[in-house]
Amino acid sequence: MTHTRGYYWIGVIILAIFASFILIPLFGSRHQSPVERAPLAHLPNELTENIGKIIKSQLDVFKENILQNAIKPAGNSESELVLSEQGNSQKEHYIFKNKGGDEVAGRGFWSAPGMAERLNLPLTKFSSLPLKKEIIDDFVIATVSYYEIFDFTRELVYALQAKNPKRKIFICDAGIKKQRQEMVRKWCNVELFPISFDAMPSHFYNLGNEGYRPFCVVEALRRHDALLWIDSDTNIKMYDFRKITTTIFNNPSPEISLFVPNSEDFSVVDATDPRTFGFIPSNNAKLANLPLYHARVFFAVNSASLYREVLHWWVMCALDEECLSPVWSSYDNCFPNVKDRCHFNATSSFNILLANYFQFDQTKYVYNDGEAIFAVNETSWIKGKHFPTLCV
């Protein structure tokens, strides 16, 4: 009996070692270097080639099916909230309507049971329309910070306080160190909102996909009627915001305005993984003519229509990793045989939703003189250290 048990465990160990040689290189992290992913170099060449051909053929079929099923043509847009319960998961579907009334339903966004309730979603209280100028004038400045960009945040707050000492500032905390959290709480007119990552999907821990951004925007609007979102690494050239608010109030669509110094050289379609369109259908032919704009600086009002047709779905996409950042998608690595098609995560989904909402007319939500007010900083900008005013 003892010998039998010994042989059993020896067999288990041998199988485990063999499996690790095959499975780890194949299914390891997609962030490993090419050397770390070197395929089965230690196995006989013939066996390696056969295994590689089988796996490659299956992956090619799988990827091709995903890409073909993701793109759904449609016309001009509306959206509505559709809830359904399926087993232990909740799915919400974005519905795209064209002028003829035909509907294209997106894939259901998946969220863990009770997640929406824990996050107090969807919002239920909104600013009244038509907008009053007082609402637009009384906006909060919102941004996000974490340990890697904290110096940028500190400089931004210092600059804002110097010229607008009474302006409220909302900082979404996506990973500020505890000692610095205590410091921020002493800054004048600054509200710190820590993200509870324990309540979020695991992919939120990857700050590179910017899943936190739509969530922070919605949380700021939950507390304030309007916001001016400014990325921490943005240099403000003009500190008198009256020009901004006057422009917004006179805009035919004052609910949201992007203040961007420049756009990308490629379209929304070129900068979006096709699988994201499976969740948020659109008119890809029209999107192909629209440049991608980064949401570094934008003004938004907590209106019911903007939330229900744009911001809610932006959050839902962020909560579902397949929509926010599909596997194989990357800023750097474009799809094989598809020229210049990459994916910009939360920025891509935001551009689609805005285009749908404004029926593909970017003049309704893009402020072209943004460069006169805002500029994106270079890293060297934080060499000098300034400290915000304290209110102990």
Secondary structure as UniProt FT lines:
FT   HELIX           2..27
FT   TURN            30..31
FT   TURN            34..37
FT   TURN            39..42
FT   HELIX           45..70
FT   STRAND          81..86
FT   TURN            87..88
FT   STRAND          89..97
FT   TURN            99..100
FT   STRAND          103..105
FT   STRAND          109..111
FT   TURN            113..114
FT   HELIX           115..118
FT   TURN            119..120
FT   HELIX           133..137
FT   STRAND          140..145
FT   HELIX           147..149
FT   HELIX           150..163
FT   TURN            165..166
FT   STRAND          169..173
FT   HELIX           178..184
FT   TURN            185..186
FT   TURN            188..189
FT   STRAND          190..194
FT   HELIX           197..199
FT   HELIX           202..205
FT   HELIX           207..209
FT   HELIX           212..223
FT   STRAND          226..230
FT   TURN            232..233
FT   STRAND          234..236
FT   HELIX           242..249
FT   TURN            254..255
FT   STRAND          256..259
FT   TURN            268..271
FT   TURN            274..275
FT   HELIX           276..279
FT   HELIX           284..287
FT   TURN            288..289
FT   STRAND          297..301
FT   HELIX           304..306
FT   HELIX           307..311
FT   HELIX           312..319
FT   HELIX           321..324
FT   TURN            327..328
FT   TURN            336..337
FT   TURN            339..340
FT   HELIX           345..357
FT   TURN            358..360
FT   HELIX           362..364
FT   STRAND          366..367
FT   TURN            368..369
FT   HELIX           370..372
FT   STRAND          374..376
FT   HELIX           379..383
//
